[in-house]
Amino acid sequence: MRLLSDDSSSFAGELRQLEEEHEKLFHKWMLQTQLGFSLILYGLGSKRELLEEFRSRMLEGTIHVVVNGFFPSITLKSILNSVTEEVLGYEGSFRNPVDQLNFIIRAFEEDSTLDLYLLIHNIDGQMLRGGRNQQILSQLSTIPGIHLIASIDHLNAPLMWDQTRSCLFNWLWYEVTTFKPYTEETSYENSLLVRQSGALALSSLTHVLRSLTPNARGIFKLLAQFQLENKDNPSYPGLSFQDFYQRCRDAFLVNSNLTLRAQLTEFRDHKLIRNKKGADGVEYLIIPVDAATLSDFLETEDRAT
């Protein structure tokens, strides 16, 4: 697709001008969210960089949570946990999402000084678009003190919301075409694991790893364990290469940087992992599979050893 091409150098000036037009809306967005509206951004091209620019410019010094809705292991629970744990400082458990939502409502009612910005990249992501998830998110957006800004990309995304949910969200719609490639949002698409789910993904994962050496399986298992430990963090970027290398050395799985890189190349060839560079230039590693499948895989591995 032309849209997914990074070859935009011929139109760099025009694209920058388009960005500047969108950025002029930032102060207006701040006012409208404070007035009780939620904002939904739509249009051709990735909105991720635009929302990130808004966050860095306008939300410095504020309490805010960023959710990557396109991430294959994102869950409603992880979003709610980020509010109850990171914002409200509550470490207890809840019976269900409704119970957790009610706790958040009470906390914001009792403390009128609480102010939270919730930024959701792709609220129409595959893991969030279910009716139950959208219902909870719509109720979350009605809480005074919580300000929601989200993006959508799916053509039929508006069909997620009936009249009741639309009223709860209280959307103001902004067309913010960027023509930017969906590099981050589609980076999970080609994974063998993301194309499948449940037992089929587990079977594929187990089958591929069985063809690798015991040492390679140990390295992969280490990455999987760390990712599961962070499954409730919606903004988890992955494990940095340097941290992973140190963990592998401590576990006597590798003896050099080059050995680990060679093994990671094999994982990438099998589409078991993906890596990306963060805004800080650090290389992060992640397994593009949902937490439930990853947990089942580790249980299977433990039984086999």
Residue pairs with C-beta under 8 A, 6 or more apart in sequence:
3 44
3 45
3 179
3 181
3 182
4 181
4 182
4 183
4 186
5 181
6 181
6 183
8 15
8 179
8 180
11 179
15 178
15 179
15 180
18 177
18 178
18 179
19 50
19 53
19 178
22 50
22 176
22 178
23 50
23 53
23 54
23 57
25 174
25 176
26 54
26 57
26 58
27 58
29 39
29 54
29 58
29 149
29 174
30 58
32 39
32 172
33 39
33 117
33 147
33 148
33 149
34 147
36 144
36 170
37 170
37 171
37 172
38 141
38 147
38 148
38 149
38 150
38 169
38 170
38 171
38 172
39 148
39 149
39 150
39 171
39 172
39 174
40 123
40 150
40 151
40 152
40 169
40 171
40 172
40 173
40 174
41 47
41 50
41 51
41 149
41 150
41 151
41 152
41 174
41 176
42 151
42 152
42 153
42 157
42 173
42 174
42 175
42 176
43 175
43 176
43 177
43 178
44 177
44 178
44 179
45 177
45 178
45 179
45 180
45 181
45 182
46 153
46 178
46 180
46 181
46 182
46 183
46 184
46 185
47 121
47 151
47 153
47 176
47 178
48 121
48 151
48 180
48 184
48 185
49 178
49 180
50 176
50 178
51 119
51 121
51 149
51 151
52 279
54 119
54 149
55 64
55 66
55 117
55 119
59 117
62 115
62 117
63 87
63 114
63 115
63 116
63 117
64 116
64 117
64 118
64 119
65 79
65 82
65 83
65 86
65 87
65 116
65 117
65 118
65 119
65 234
65 235
66 119
66 121
66 234
66 235
67 74
67 79
67 82
67 118
67 119
67 120
67 121
67 234
67 235
68 74
68 121
68 122
68 234
68 235
69 120
69 121
69 122
69 123
69 124
69 125
69 127
69 128
69 150
70 121
70 122
70 125
70 126
70 184
70 185
70 188
71 125
71 127
71 188
71 234
72 126
72 127
72 188
72 191
72 193
72 194
72 288
72 289
72 290
73 127
73 227
73 231
73 289
73 290
73 291
73 294
74 125
74 127
74 128
74 234
75 127
75 231
75 232
75 291
76 97
76 128
76 132
76 133
76 136
76 137
77 97
77 100
77 232
78 231
78 232
78 233
78 234
79 137
79 234
80 94
80 97
80 100
80 101
80 104
80 136
80 140
81 100
81 232
82 232
82 233
82 234
82 235
83 104
83 116
83 118
83 140
84 90
84 94
84 100
84 103
84 104
85 91
85 232
87 114
87 116
88 104
88 107
88 114
90 103
90 107
94 100
94 103
97 132
97 136
98 136
101 136
101 139
101 140
104 140
104 143
105 143
107 114
108 114
108 143
108 144
108 145
108 146
112 144
112 145
114 145
115 145
115 147
116 145
116 146
116 147
117 147
117 149
118 140
118 141
118 146
118 147
118 148
118 149
119 149
119 150
120 128
120 137
120 148
120 149
120 150
120 151
121 150
121 151
121 185
122 128
122 150
122 151
122 152
122 153
122 185
123 134
123 137
123 150
123 151
123 152
123 157
124 152
124 153
124 154
124 157
124 160
127 133
127 290
128 134
128 137
129 154
129 157
129 160
131 160
134 160
134 161
134 165
135 165
137 148
137 169
138 161
138 165
138 168
138 169
139 168
140 146
140 148
141 148
141 168
141 169
141 170
142 168
142 170
148 169
152 158
153 182
153 185
161 169
184 276
187 274
187 276
187 288
188 194
188 274
188 288
189 195
190 271
191 271
191 274
191 288
191 289
192 204
192 208
192 270
192 271
192 272
193 201
193 204
193 205
193 271
193 272
193 287
193 288
193 289
193 293
194 288
194 289
196 204
197 290
197 293
198 293
201 289
201 290
201 293
202 293
202 296
202 297
202 300
205 272
205 289
205 293
205 297
206 297
206 300
208 270
208 272
209 216
209 217
209 220
209 272
212 220
212 266
215 253
215 263
216 263
216 266
216 267
217 301
218 251
218 253
219 248
219 253
219 254
219 260
219 263
220 267
220 272
220 273
220 287
221 298
221 301
222 244
222 247
222 248
222 251
222 253
223 239
223 244
223 273
223 285
223 287
224 287
224 294
224 297
224 298
225 298
226 239
226 244
226 247
227 236
227 238
227 239
227 286
227 287
227 291
227 294
228 291
228 294
228 295
228 298
230 236
231 291
231 294
237 276
237 278
237 284
237 286
238 275
238 276
238 284
238 285
238 286
239 247
239 284
239 285
239 286
240 282
240 283
240 284
240 285
241 260
241 275
241 282
241 283
241 284
241 285
242 282
244 260
244 285
245 254
245 257
245 260
248 254
248 260
249 255
254 260
254 263
264 273
264 275
264 285
267 273
268 274
268 275
272 287
273 285
273 286
273 287
273 288
274 285
274 286
274 288
275 283
275 284
275 285
275 286
276 283
276 284
276 286
277 283
277 284
278 284
287 294
